[in-house]
């Protein structure tokens, strides 16, 4: 399923993935979100869950995006179960801005698991 939204950005790698323009393993896609494996995994399970419309960062979210955020977390929870990491535990991370480690300016939720994850994370 290829998603096209009016605010999709031609230069954004995550928008290109949502549109089906790159060779990426899509694990889930619906009208609001797309989930795919990270190309540089930081854990045995490392999945990105992104909104289909271009939102540059968490700081750009509004109260109208509550359903979108809920869907992102629900998809992450379902994928954690499918990946077999629900019982052992997993981490959900949203980085906002370069100091926090955001490397793609398109909101994304990391699903990480499959090994012991240290704390603090940075």
N, CA, C and O of each residue as an XYZ file, in Angstrom:
488
protein
N       0.853     -1.172      0.000
C       0.000      0.000      0.000
C       0.899      1.235      0.000
O       1.726      1.388      0.899
N       0.760      2.091     -0.956
C       1.526      3.326     -1.034
C       0.652      4.470     -0.555
O      -0.481      4.633     -1.007
N       1.188      5.260      0.363
C       0.456      6.390      0.913
C       0.979      7.673      0.286
O       2.189      7.850      0.139
N       0.084      8.554     -0.078
C       0.458      9.876     -0.572
C      -0.349     10.895      0.218
O      -1.578     10.834      0.246
N       0.333     11.820      0.854
C      -0.355     12.866      1.596
C       0.027     14.211      1.004
O       1.111     14.348      0.437
N      -0.844     15.208      1.125
C      -0.576     16.515      0.524
C       0.686     17.187      1.064
O       1.323     17.968      0.357
N       1.048     16.888      2.311
C       2.220     17.542      2.899
C       3.463     16.658      2.859
O       4.435     16.940      3.559
N       3.452     15.608      2.065
C       4.613     14.756      1.878
C       5.741     15.580      1.250
O       5.504     16.398      0.361
N       6.953     15.356      1.720
C       8.106     16.120      1.238
C       8.950     15.255      0.299
O       9.328     14.143      0.669
N       9.254     15.743     -0.908
C       9.999     14.926     -1.868
C      11.412     14.588     -1.399
O      11.952     13.560     -1.807
N      12.022     15.409     -0.567
C      13.400     15.211     -0.122
C      13.507     14.350      1.134
O      14.605     13.919      1.485
N      12.397     14.090      1.815
C      12.427     13.391      3.104
C      12.488     11.880      2.896
O      11.630     11.312      2.221
N      13.497     11.227      3.472
C      13.661      9.785      3.304
C      12.475      9.027      3.878
O      12.061      8.026      3.294
N      11.916      9.464      4.991
C      10.770      8.743      5.554
C       9.517      8.956      4.710
O       8.711      8.035      4.580
N       9.330     10.142      4.133
C       8.213     10.355      3.209
C       8.367      9.454      1.987
O       7.381      8.919      1.480
N       9.596      9.286      1.517
C       9.847      8.413      0.366
C       9.519      6.965      0.709
O       8.983      6.240     -0.129
N       9.832      6.533      1.928
C       9.484      5.172      2.363
C       7.970      5.018      2.410
O       7.433      4.025      1.921
N       7.280      5.990      2.992
C       5.819      5.940      3.071
C       5.213      5.839      1.679
O       4.239      5.114      1.474
N       5.783      6.560      0.726
C       5.263      6.553     -0.653
C       5.659      5.295     -1.427
O       5.192      5.091     -2.548
N       6.510      4.454     -0.845
C       6.920      3.233     -1.525
C       8.012      3.440     -2.548
O       8.160      2.632     -3.465
N       8.782      4.510     -2.409
C       9.826      4.839     -3.384
C      11.193      4.255     -3.039
O      12.141      4.424     -3.805
N      11.311      3.579     -1.912
C      12.588      2.978     -1.531
C      12.373      1.504     -1.216
O      11.265      1.080     -0.884
N      13.436      0.738     -1.325
C      13.375     -0.686     -1.000
C      13.543     -0.826      0.511
O      14.660     -0.804      1.030
N      12.434     -0.966      1.195
C      12.417     -1.057      2.647
C      11.408     -2.118      3.053
O      10.353     -2.257      2.434
N      11.741     -2.864      4.099
C      10.813     -3.876      4.602
C       9.720     -3.198      5.424
O       9.938     -2.832      6.579
N       8.557     -3.036      4.826
C       7.417     -2.439      5.521
C       6.764     -3.529      6.367
O       6.363     -4.572      5.851
N       6.661     -3.278      7.663
C       6.051     -4.231      8.578
C       4.578     -3.945      8.793
O       3.801     -4.846      9.109
N       4.193     -2.679      8.618
C       2.802     -2.275      8.834
C       2.570     -0.942      8.138
O       3.446     -0.077      8.132
N       1.386     -0.779      7.552
C       1.018      0.521      6.979
C      -0.496      0.632      6.990
O      -1.199     -0.310      6.625
N      -0.994      1.789      7.410
C      -2.416      2.095      7.344
C      -2.575      3.545      6.914
O      -1.638      4.133      6.373
N      -3.731      4.125      7.141
C      -3.979      5.485      6.674
C      -3.210      6.544      7.461
O      -3.047      7.662      6.972
N      -2.733      6.223      8.669
C      -2.026      7.211      9.494
C      -0.528      6.967      9.627
O       0.245      7.924      9.667
N      -0.100      5.703      9.698
C       1.291      5.406     10.028
C       1.864      4.299      9.154
O       1.143      3.504      8.551
N       3.197      4.283      9.113
C       3.954      3.230      8.433
C       5.060      2.781      9.380
O       5.684      3.602     10.052
N       5.299      1.470      9.429
C       6.363      0.917     10.278
C       7.304      0.090      9.419
O       6.873     -0.648      8.534
N       8.600      0.225      9.694
C       9.616     -0.483      8.914
C      10.853     -0.690      9.771
O      11.045     -0.006     10.777
N      11.691     -1.637      9.367
C      12.932     -1.931     10.103
C      13.939     -0.793      9.895
O      14.049     -0.231      8.805
N      14.658     -0.474     10.954
C      15.706      0.539     10.882
C      16.879     -0.009     10.063
O      17.232     -1.181     10.191
N      17.475      0.832      9.231
C      18.585      0.359      8.391
C      19.897      0.233      9.171
O      20.823     -0.441      8.720
N      19.980      0.878     10.337
C      21.146      0.759     11.212
C      20.659      0.387     12.615
O      20.683      1.213     13.527
N      20.216     -0.867     12.777
C      19.589     -1.259     14.048
C      20.531     -1.129     15.242
O      21.714     -1.461     15.166
N      19.974     -0.640     16.337
C      20.701     -0.481     17.586
C      20.340     -1.576     18.589
O      20.831     -1.577     19.718
N      19.492     -2.494     18.174
C      19.084     -3.636     18.994
C      18.612     -4.718     18.022
O      18.352     -4.423     16.856
N      18.496     -5.974     18.487
C      18.018     -7.026     17.594
C      16.676     -6.694     16.938
O      16.460     -7.019     15.770
N      15.784     -6.056     17.675
C      14.560     -5.519     17.082
C      14.668     -4.012     17.124
O      14.773     -3.429     18.203
N      14.645     -3.373     15.971
C      14.673     -1.903     15.888
C      13.782     -1.519     14.714
O      14.141     -1.671     13.546
N      12.605     -1.016     15.073
C      11.594     -0.659     14.092
C      11.290      0.827     14.228
O      11.258      1.366     15.334
N      11.068      1.481     13.092
C      10.632      2.877     13.076
C       9.145      2.913     12.773
O       8.682      2.243     11.850
N       8.394      3.687     13.540
C       6.984      3.921     13.265
C       6.864      5.407     12.983
O       7.185      6.232     13.838
N       6.398      5.758     11.775
C       6.360      7.158     11.344
C       4.950      7.543     10.913
O       4.203      6.701     10.415
N       4.578      8.815     11.103
C       3.314      9.266     10.531
C       3.440      9.319      9.014
O       4.516      9.599      8.486
N       2.352      9.053      8.320
C       2.382      9.112      6.855
C       2.486     10.544      6.357
O       3.018     10.778      5.272
N       1.995     11.499      7.119
C       2.158     12.898      6.724
C       3.431     13.427      7.366
O       3.829     12.988      8.445
N       4.049     14.357      6.701
C       5.317     14.890      7.175
C       5.103     15.808      8.377
O       4.475     16.862      8.271
N       5.635     15.384      9.512
C       5.690     16.192     10.732
C       7.163     16.210     11.103
O       7.734     15.146     11.342
N       7.805     17.377     11.163
C       9.262     17.399     11.328
C       9.780     16.869     12.662
O      10.880     16.320     12.713
N       9.020     17.020     13.736
C       9.521     16.602     15.050
C       8.370     16.575     16.045
O       7.278     17.067     15.760
N       8.625     15.996     17.215
C       7.605     15.941     18.269
C       7.146     17.338     18.669
O       5.983     17.533     19.021
N       8.048     18.303     18.615
C       7.699     19.677     18.997
C       6.664     20.295     18.058
O       6.037     21.295     18.408
N       6.479     19.722     16.886
C       5.508     20.251     15.923
C       4.118     19.638     16.104
O       3.179     20.026     15.410
N       3.981     18.689     17.025
C       2.683     18.066     17.267
C       1.725     19.046     17.923
O       2.138     19.950     18.649
N       0.443     18.854     17.656
C      -0.603     19.675     18.256
C      -1.605     18.752     18.947
O      -1.539     17.535     18.775
N      -2.525     19.309     19.720
C      -3.554     18.464     20.334
C      -4.355     17.656     19.291
O      -4.876     16.587     19.610
N      -4.449     18.149     18.084
C      -5.154     17.418     17.027
C      -4.437     16.133     16.618
O      -5.016     15.305     15.915
N      -3.193     15.955     17.044
C      -2.413     14.778     16.679
C      -2.513     13.649     17.707
O      -1.770     12.671     17.625
N      -3.421     13.777     18.669
C      -3.546     12.760     19.718
C      -3.857     11.377     19.130
O      -3.267     10.385     19.556
N      -4.765     11.301     18.171
C      -5.095     10.009     17.561
C      -3.873      9.417     16.866
O      -3.618      8.216     16.960
N      -3.125     10.258     16.173
C      -1.924      9.798     15.483
C      -0.925      9.209     16.473
O      -0.406      8.117     16.242
N      -0.650      9.901     17.556
C       0.300      9.387     18.553
C      -0.190      8.095     19.169
O       0.590      7.167     19.384
N      -1.490      8.031     19.455
C      -2.053      6.791     19.982
C      -1.877      5.641     19.016
O      -1.557      4.526     19.429
N      -2.079      5.893     17.742
C      -1.912      4.855     16.729
C      -0.454      4.418     16.662
O      -0.170      3.225     16.555
N       0.477      5.377     16.724
C       1.895      5.023     16.681
C       2.256      4.066     17.816
O       2.948      3.072     17.599
N       1.786      4.369     19.021
C       2.091      3.517     20.173
C       1.383      2.169     20.044
O       1.975      1.135     20.351
N       0.137      2.162     19.600
C      -0.587      0.900     19.421
C       0.111      0.008     18.402
O       0.234     -1.198     18.614
N       0.565      0.589     17.305
C       1.285     -0.184     16.292
C       2.586     -0.726     16.888
O       2.933     -1.884     16.653
N       3.301      0.087     17.647
C       4.537     -0.375     18.287
C       4.249     -1.553     19.221
O       4.979     -2.545     19.213
N       3.201     -1.449     20.016
C       2.850     -2.545     20.930
C       2.521     -3.823     20.167
O       2.957     -4.906     20.556
N       1.755     -3.703     19.082
C       1.412     -4.879     18.277
C       2.649     -5.489     17.623
O       2.791     -6.711     17.577
N       3.539     -4.645     17.120
C       4.761     -5.156     16.504
C       5.676     -5.810     17.536
O       6.344     -6.798     17.232
N       5.711     -5.270     18.747
C       6.507     -5.887     19.814
C       6.009     -7.308     20.078
O       6.807     -8.222     20.285
N       4.696     -7.486     20.070
C       4.138     -8.827     20.257
C       4.519     -9.728     19.080
O       4.933    -10.869     19.283
N       4.382     -9.225     17.863
C       4.731    -10.009     16.675
C       6.214    -10.382     16.647
O       6.578    -11.466     16.190
N       7.067     -9.477     17.139
C       8.515     -9.713     17.143
C       8.960    -10.572     18.331
O      10.131    -10.939     18.425
N       8.033    -10.892     19.235
C       8.346    -11.759     20.374
C       9.083    -11.074     21.507
O       9.786    -11.736     22.271
N       8.938     -9.749     21.637
C       9.663     -9.041     22.698
C       8.732     -8.439     23.747
O       9.191     -7.715     24.629
N       7.447     -8.724     23.667
C       6.495     -8.140     24.620
C       6.775     -8.562     26.057
O       6.739     -7.728     26.961
N       7.047     -9.817     26.275
C       7.228    -10.321     27.644
C       8.557     -9.895     28.245
O       8.621     -9.568     29.430
N       9.616     -9.893     27.450
C      10.937     -9.545     27.983
C      11.101     -8.044     28.154
O      11.900     -7.596     28.977
N      10.347     -7.260     27.379
C      10.402     -5.805     27.490
C      10.972     -5.149     26.245
O      11.735     -5.744     25.485
N      10.574     -3.914     26.071
C      11.022     -3.133     24.924
C      10.957     -1.656     25.294
O      10.338     -1.269     26.285
N      11.604     -0.857     24.483
C      11.660      0.586     24.714
C      11.051      1.301     23.517
O      11.261      0.917     22.367
N      10.285      2.361     23.819
C       9.755      3.254     22.799
C      10.423      4.603     22.996
O      10.427      5.141     24.104
N      10.992      5.156     21.923
C      11.754      6.398     22.022
C      11.362      7.341     20.895
O      11.264      6.940     19.735
N      11.136      8.615     21.259
C      10.997      9.688     20.281
C      12.052     10.723     20.623
O      12.024     11.304     21.708
N      12.976     10.958     19.714
C      13.991     12.000     19.886
C      13.473     13.284     19.245
O      12.832     13.246     18.196
N      13.754     14.417     19.880
C      13.296     15.701     19.352
C      14.480     16.645     19.246
O      14.952     17.175     20.251
N      14.958     16.852     18.026
C      16.063     17.776     17.790
C      17.415     17.103     17.817
O      17.554     15.991     18.327
N      18.417     17.778     17.266
C      19.750     17.184     17.117
C      20.431     16.847     18.438
O      21.128     15.835     18.508
N      20.262     17.641     19.479
C      20.896     17.343     20.763
C      20.341     16.060     21.386
O      21.015     15.408     22.183
N      19.117     15.707     21.019
C      18.496     14.482     21.534
C      18.776     13.277     20.640
O      18.417     12.153     20.989
N      19.412     13.500     19.495
C      19.754     12.401     18.603
C      18.821     12.226     17.429
O      18.910     11.218     16.728
N      17.914     13.185     17.184
C      17.041     13.071     16.016
C      17.878     13.315     14.768
O      18.428     14.401     14.585
N      17.973     12.299     13.906
C      18.813     12.414     12.715
C      18.007     12.573     11.427
O      18.565     12.953     10.398
N      16.708     12.290     11.467
C      15.822     12.504     10.319
C      14.719     13.444     10.779
O      14.034     13.179     11.767
N      14.556     14.532     10.061
C      13.553     15.537     10.445
C      12.158     15.133      9.956
O      11.533     15.819      9.148
N      11.706     14.012     10.470
C      10.356     13.493     10.275
C      10.081     12.714     11.559
O      10.814     11.782     11.891
N       9.043     13.089     12.268
C       8.713     12.427     13.528
C       8.784     10.911     13.369
O       8.264     10.362     12.397
N       9.419     10.242     14.311
C       9.474      8.792     14.281
C       9.615      8.241     15.695
O      10.279      8.818     16.557
N       8.968      7.109     15.892
C       8.996      6.387     17.156
C       9.842      5.143     16.959
O       9.556      4.318     16.092
N      10.887      5.011     17.772
C      11.742      3.825     17.719
C      11.142      2.760     18.628
O      10.786      3.044     19.771
N      11.031      1.544     18.127
C      10.711      0.362     18.922
C      11.999     -0.440     19.016
O      12.509     -0.924     18.005
N      12.526     -0.582     20.229
C      13.799     -1.262     20.448
C      13.614     -2.402     21.435
O      12.937     -2.244     22.450
N      14.208     -3.538     21.145
C      14.134     -4.667     22.077
C      14.941     -5.833     21.593
O      15.647     -5.755     20.588
N      14.824     -6.933     22.333
C      15.552     -8.136     21.970
C      16.876     -8.290     22.691
O      17.594     -9.266     22.475
N      17.203     -7.333     23.548
C      18.405     -7.407     24.398
C      18.165     -6.485     25.578
O      17.238     -5.675     25.564
N      19.010     -6.608     26.609
C      18.927     -5.699     27.755
C      19.336     -4.313     27.302
O      20.391     -4.138     26.693
N      18.505     -3.332     27.598
C      18.770     -1.955     27.216
C      19.217     -1.186     28.450
O      18.547     -1.219     29.482
N      20.341     -0.498     28.348
C      20.903      0.215     29.490
C      20.119      1.489     29.835
O      19.345      2.021     29.040
N      20.367      1.940     31.060
C      19.777      3.207     31.529
C      20.809      3.915     32.363
O      21.432      3.255     33.195
N      21.044      5.190     32.215
C      20.333      6.073     31.293
C      20.726      5.798     29.849
O      21.808      5.277     29.579
N      19.824      6.159     28.905
C      20.038      5.804     27.516
C      21.120      6.601     26.806
O      21.652      6.117     25.806
N      21.475      7.793     27.263
C      22.424      8.630     26.527
C      23.758      8.550     27.035
O      24.658      9.204     26.508
